[in-house]
Amino acid sequence: MLRVGIVGASGYTGVELARLLAGHPAAEITVATSRRYAGMPLAEVFPSLRQRVDIVCEDLAPDQLASRADFFFTAVPHKTAMDIVPTLLAAGARVVDLSADFRIRDVATYEEWYQEHSSPELVGEAVYGLPELYRQDIGEARLVANPGCYPTSVILGLAPLLREGLIDPSTLVIDSKSGTSGAGRSASVATLFCEVADGFRAYKVGGSHRHIPEMEQELSLLAGQPVTISFTPHLLPISRGILSTMYATLTRETDARTLQELYETAYGDEPFVRICPATTLPATQHVRGSNCCDIGIQVDRRTGRVIVLAAIDNIAKGASGQAVQNMNLMTGQEESTGLLGAPFFP
């Protein structure tokens, strides 16, 4: 049985990790940390875990943590992760980091968008944890940088088109909507019920969202040239889910059926990417609670543009579900272990 630790168990990604690991046949949670709830059973912090997770939250230093598990998820904010991960790796553990600290391959770019990096020596070693692109590298890694939620939907949505050179990368416009859980569990006026319910708004407009360099990094690698995107995120009055709509100009005349076949071929063997029929569009309620990414493709003949839509659960495929998927690959288990549950509906 794989001994697993959750560092930062009291956030939304932490409770989702606990939920998924509780049903994993080859993993056991042996330590869970939380400064705020130290000494409390995790099932008291999250009653949804009653009779499923029997672990008490602890407030431990990295060197105290290291011997308590063989595998760790660091579900903590950026900056915090980079101070913890080196100690865990030095002790021989493997780590999936859910923060942004190891996603950006260029340290200077990371520091431009976030803050000074205290563990730059690990950045080059970390593998970007999108299994559909880096499965083999993930399987050999000891440190995986779990992708951001918006980037997961966008990169999976655009990868086949960029690989085949079917779109002009300079024309990419991305419009994404996320549920409020994407903002985390800490109290904030912006995510209070009365601030969110019955409303719909954009935020971080004008190229200021921190997921932009992550998306541009991976899209540039797929395109084989530098890619700059226009990206606008929006806040939906729902708890979980992301719907990304991507627009790009086609480089040659192509019909919807051809693109449908391209996507079905590209993702035909993927356990968690579902290509919607031409008559059906992705929707957040159809992936809720699952590790699935649903993708739909349409062609606007009038403008010569392609429209790609991708829906994920931001806490599952956009965070904790994908992290468990990466854990499975890193530990030699079947990739889909513990993740094949159907989405919640309604």
Phi, psi and omega in degrees: 000131180282123177277123187239138175245141175248112178265110186095058189275354188262008174263180181295321178290328178294314180292327178292321175300314180298318179300313182291318181291333177298333179256009181272125186288346185238013182229145178227127177285117182251347176203141177219130184250148174195122177291316185293323187249023179304133181093350180260139171301139180300329179288346172275325176294320179233093181303341177298340183266005180305135181059017175238324181232122181243080181215142179257134180293142179228154174251101188236146172285157181306321181289336174283330181289321196308324183273358187271348181205163177264338184222137182232143165253124175260098182258059184235165181295161174301157188080314177295317183298315185295341178272344182260318189303317182303321180294320180294318179294319181297333179276359177096004179280162171253151190222136163250118180262124182267001176273184179270001193297334183237013182280327186270120187290333180260118185298321180298321178294318177302313184292333176293323185263338183239263179201181180300139182264125182269352179228054184296337181294342181265348184297317181291336180277327185298139178258133178291122193272052172255099188303326183295341178250327190232035186306311184295316180296321179298318181298336182257000189271156169253345177225121178240132177267105182294132183295159172289165183290308178301311179303323179302311181294320185288314183294315178297323181293326187257345187308310182299321181292318181290320179299323183269359180066029184274351177229155176275111185299337182285354183254010186289124174236128185235126181239114185237146177234138182228150171288166188290341179296341177296341179274357180090178187264348180295144181296135179207137179302322185297338182246013173298152182308313184289343177274340187249317185299143179061024179220170182201122184213156173272160174210165182048048182279152176089031175073034184249358182285138186289350176279350183300310181297329177294314179295314181296324177301308184284324178293325178294320178296321179292322183278340183074020179199160180299135180237130174242130185245156166260118186230127176230117176268154179226155178256121179266150177278052176227162184281319184214146179132148174225136170235117178252132177244123186241134182240137176205152177277131178288144179275344175206160183295124183216138180264166184298324181296319179298317179291324177300315179294323178301313181291321179295325177288316183298323186246014185300330182259005183276129183288341187236004175252121182245121178271120183288147172301157184302335183270000183233136178253149179298150178212146184298326183290347180267356177237000188301128179080007183241170176264021183273149167240115178264132183234137175232148183231131176225151177246129174264095184298327185295323182256350183074024181250155170255146177237120179246132177242136179225131179240133174221165166272119186296335179272336183265269179299334178276359181199266192290322178298315178295326177297318177292322175303316178293320177302316180301316180294319183291336183251012174075020179264164174302129188305325186269004184304128178076008188232007187268010176297142178290154176303155174287133173202134001283000000 
